Amino acid sequence: MFKKYSIAAITAATILVAGCTTEDRYTAGGAALGGLGGAAIGAGVTGDARGALIGGAIGAGTGAVVGNVVGRSKERPGYCRYSDGNIYRCPAGY
């Protein structure tokens, strides 16, 4: 019973934290997906909440790094990403 509640709490916390960012969606999305996947794998392998927490932490860290790399690769020369998340042609001099 505790295992189910722990996984549900980790899932809810991950989703809430991922929704708090506006600037780098790829990093937050990668952390959310990595955390969920890591928690599921950790719980499946160890069969307890501690494994889910450790797997979730490792997965979130790895997912954030991968998401950041993917997000940076989508940037285009001559275009700027603004704080609202939209991409426009950069003003002269940038």
Secondary structure, DSSP 8 states (H G I E B T S, - for coil): -HHHHHHHHHHHHHHHHHTT-SS-HHHHHHHHHHHHHHHHHHHHHH-SHHHHHHHHHHHHHHHHHHHHHHHHHT--TTEEE-TTS-EEE--TT-
